[in-house]
Amino acid sequence: MSELTRHLTEPGRAVRRYGHRVEVPLLGEVAVPTPDKVAYYAGLGVLAALQVIEWPLALVITAGHLLADQHLSGLAKGLGEALEAA
């Protein structure tokens, strides 16, 4: 079984593997993004630091990306709950 197929058939295991949370004293429990997302955000930061793109544009792109991830994870959760109920 391929790695991708294993992740699609065992979503709970994938969440445990990639869903890391860290306890921050003043903020509480904070989710740590996956390495590919960290690289994406770092790339945007480098582009803004080198003034290839303006920093407000980098912030808007990052906010849109975070909102899209949040929305898609909510859809996936709803789909999983519906499949469990069926």
C-alpha positions in Angstrom: 0.0 0.0 0.0 1.4 3.4 -1.0 2.0 6.2 1.6 -0.8 8.3 0.0 -3.3 5.5 0.1 -2.4 4.7 3.7 -3.1 8.3 4.7 -6.4 8.4 2.8 -7.7 5.2 4.3 -6.5 5.9 7.9 -7.3 9.6 8.5 -7.0 9.3 12.3 -3.5 7.9 12.0 -2.5 10.8 9.6 -3.9 13.4 12.0 -1.9 11.8 14.9 1.2 11.8 12.7 1.0 15.4 11.3 -1.1 17.1 13.9 1.4 18.5 16.4 0.3 20.8 19.2 2.6 22.8 21.5 1.7 24.3 24.9 2.7 28.0 24.9 2.5 29.7 28.4 0.5 32.8 27.5 -1.3 31.5 24.5 -2.3 28.0 25.5 -2.2 25.1 23.1 -1.1 26.1 19.6 -1.1 23.9 16.5 2.2 23.6 14.6 1.9 23.6 10.9 3.3 20.8 8.7 6.8 21.2 7.2 5.4 22.0 3.7 3.3 24.8 5.1 6.2 26.2 7.1 8.3 26.2 3.9 5.4 28.0 2.1 5.2 30.7 4.8 9.0 31.0 4.9 9.0 31.5 1.2 6.5 34.3 1.4 8.5 35.9 4.2 11.7 35.7 2.1 9.9 37.2 -0.9 8.6 40.1 1.2 12.1 40.6 2.9 13.7 40.8 -0.5 11.0 43.2 -1.7 10.0 41.0 -4.5 6.4 41.4 -3.2 5.1 44.0 -0.8 4.6 42.9 2.8 0.9 43.7 2.8 0.5 41.4 -0.2 2.4 38.7 1.7 0.1 39.1 4.7 -3.0 38.9 2.5 -1.8 35.8 0.8 -0.9 34.2 4.1 -4.3 35.1 5.6 -6.1 33.7 2.6 -4.1 30.5 2.7 -4.8 30.0 6.4 -8.6 30.6 5.9 -8.7 28.2 3.0 -6.9 25.5 5.1 -9.3 26.1 8.0 -12.4 25.9 5.7 -11.1 22.7 4.0 -10.4 21.0 7.3 -13.9 21.9 8.4 -15.3 20.3 5.3 -13.2 17.2 5.8 -14.3 16.9 9.4 -18.0 17.3 8.4 -17.6 14.7 5.7 -15.9 12.3 8.1 -18.7 12.7 10.7 -21.4 12.1 8.0 -19.6 8.9 6.9 -19.4 7.7 10.5 -23.1 8.4 10.9 -24.0 6.4 7.8 
